[in-house]
Amino acid sequence: MTSKEFITKEIKKISQEGVKIFPDDFLFPCDQNSLRLPPDELIIGNEFFGSYDVLTAKGDPFHHTDTLLKAKYLVYSGRQKDREIKIPGDEENIKTMVKNYEKYLDTILKQIEIDHRSSFPENKNVNKIVNEVFRLLNLKRL
């Protein structure tokens, strides 16, 4: 099996299991606000005195936040481009959702590593494979 075939197999496997959507699959009943996402990919800008700018991939400012967790929330939500999302009003709820989503991503990452190790016992370059699978599935782990 080649690396390309392995990547295709992993993407098919993950897709069949169903890729969870953030924030929809991680929301729980709580006070929420709505925010419309831009059609562009989102990235976290530089930290400046404890606050963060969330930018579009083109470098245009989208949102300003006081916490890294909320910035991550917006970037993770950005996978669902050009739509309205719900954001919990309480920072603890944002933290819970982001941490749960990151655990989910870590589970996918670890499974890819296990599958890679069993398919390519001598190959230690799993990071490139994981990055490609995440890129093709439009997933990010910050």
C-alpha positions as CSV (number, residue, x, y, z in Angstrom):
1,M,0.0,0.0,0.0
2,T,1.2,3.5,-0.9
3,S,0.9,6.6,1.3
4,K,-1.7,7.9,-1.1
5,E,-3.8,4.8,-0.9
6,F,-3.5,4.9,2.9
7,I,-4.7,8.5,3.0
8,T,-7.7,7.6,0.8
9,K,-8.5,4.6,3.0
10,E,-8.4,6.7,6.2
11,I,-10.5,9.5,4.7
12,K,-13.1,6.9,3.6
13,K,-13.1,5.3,7.0
14,I,-13.5,8.6,8.9
15,S,-16.2,9.8,6.5
16,Q,-18.2,6.6,6.9
17,E,-18.1,7.0,10.6
18,G,-19.4,10.6,10.1
19,V,-17.2,13.6,10.8
20,K,-18.7,15.6,13.6
21,I,-19.5,19.2,12.9
22,F,-18.3,22.0,15.2
23,P,-20.1,23.6,16.9
24,D,-23.4,21.9,16.1
25,D,-22.5,18.4,17.4
26,F,-21.0,19.9,20.6
27,L,-23.6,22.4,21.6
28,F,-25.6,21.8,24.7
29,P,-28.5,23.8,26.2
30,C,-27.1,27.2,27.5
31,D,-27.4,30.9,26.9
32,Q,-26.2,31.5,23.3
33,N,-25.5,34.3,20.9
34,S,-25.6,34.2,17.1
35,L,-22.8,35.2,14.7
36,R,-22.6,35.0,10.9
37,L,-19.4,33.5,9.6
38,P,-17.7,34.8,6.5
39,P,-17.3,32.7,3.4
40,D,-13.5,32.6,3.9
41,E,-11.3,30.3,6.1
42,L,-10.6,31.8,9.5
43,I,-7.2,32.0,11.3
44,I,-6.1,33.4,14.6
45,G,-4.0,36.5,14.4
46,N,-1.3,37.5,16.8
47,E,-2.0,37.9,20.5
48,F,-1.9,41.6,21.6
49,F,-2.1,42.3,25.3
50,G,-4.2,39.3,26.0
51,S,-6.7,39.8,23.1
52,Y,-6.9,38.1,19.7
53,D,-8.0,39.0,16.3
54,V,-9.7,36.3,14.2
55,L,-8.9,37.0,10.6
56,T,-10.0,35.7,7.2
57,A,-7.3,33.8,5.3
58,K,-7.0,37.0,3.2
59,G,-6.0,38.8,6.3
60,D,-9.2,40.8,6.7
61,P,-10.3,41.3,10.3
62,F,-13.4,39.3,11.2
63,H,-13.8,39.3,15.0
64,H,-11.9,40.5,18.1
65,T,-12.0,38.5,21.3
66,D,-10.4,38.6,24.7
67,T,-9.7,34.8,24.9
68,L,-7.8,32.3,22.9
69,L,-10.7,29.8,23.5
70,K,-13.2,32.0,21.8
71,A,-10.8,32.6,18.9
72,K,-10.4,28.8,18.6
73,Y,-14.2,28.4,18.8
74,L,-14.5,30.7,15.8
75,V,-11.8,29.1,13.8
76,Y,-13.1,25.6,14.4
77,S,-16.6,26.8,13.5
78,G,-15.2,28.4,10.3
79,R,-15.2,24.9,8.8
80,Q,-18.9,25.6,8.1
81,K,-18.3,28.7,6.0
82,D,-20.8,31.5,5.3
83,R,-23.5,30.5,7.8
84,E,-24.8,31.6,11.2
85,I,-23.4,29.8,14.3
86,K,-24.4,29.8,17.9
87,I,-21.8,30.8,20.5
88,P,-22.4,30.2,24.2
89,G,-22.5,33.4,26.3
90,D,-20.5,31.9,29.1
91,E,-16.7,31.4,28.8
92,E,-16.9,28.1,30.7
93,N,-19.3,26.6,28.2
94,I,-17.0,27.8,25.3
95,K,-14.1,26.1,27.1
96,T,-16.1,22.8,27.5
97,M,-17.1,22.7,23.9
98,V,-13.6,23.5,22.5
99,K,-12.0,21.0,24.8
100,N,-14.5,18.3,23.8
101,Y,-13.9,19.0,20.1
102,E,-10.2,18.9,20.6
103,K,-10.5,15.5,22.3
104,Y,-12.5,14.3,19.3
105,L,-9.8,15.5,16.9
106,D,-7.1,13.9,19.0
107,T,-9.0,10.6,18.9
108,I,-9.0,10.8,15.1
109,L,-5.4,11.7,15.1
110,K,-4.4,8.8,17.4
111,Q,-6.4,6.3,15.3
112,I,-4.6,7.5,12.1
113,E,-1.3,7.0,13.9
114,I,-2.3,3.5,15.0
115,D,-3.4,2.5,11.5
116,H,-0.3,4.0,10.0
117,R,2.0,2.1,12.4
118,S,0.3,-1.2,11.5
119,S,0.4,-0.5,7.7
120,F,3.9,1.0,7.7
121,P,5.8,-0.3,10.8
122,E,9.2,1.0,9.5
123,N,7.9,4.5,8.5
124,K,8.1,7.1,11.3
125,N,6.8,10.0,9.2
126,V,3.2,9.9,10.3
127,N,2.8,13.7,10.8
128,K,2.8,14.3,7.0
129,I,0.0,11.7,6.6
130,V,-2.1,13.1,9.5
131,N,-1.7,16.6,8.1
132,E,-2.9,15.5,4.7
133,V,-5.9,13.6,6.0
134,F,-6.9,16.6,8.2
135,R,-6.4,18.9,5.2
136,L,-8.6,16.8,2.9
137,L,-11.3,16.5,5.5
138,N,-11.1,20.2,6.2
139,L,-10.2,19.7,9.9
140,K,-7.9,21.8,12.0
141,R,-6.3,21.1,15.4
142,L,-5.0,24.3,17.0
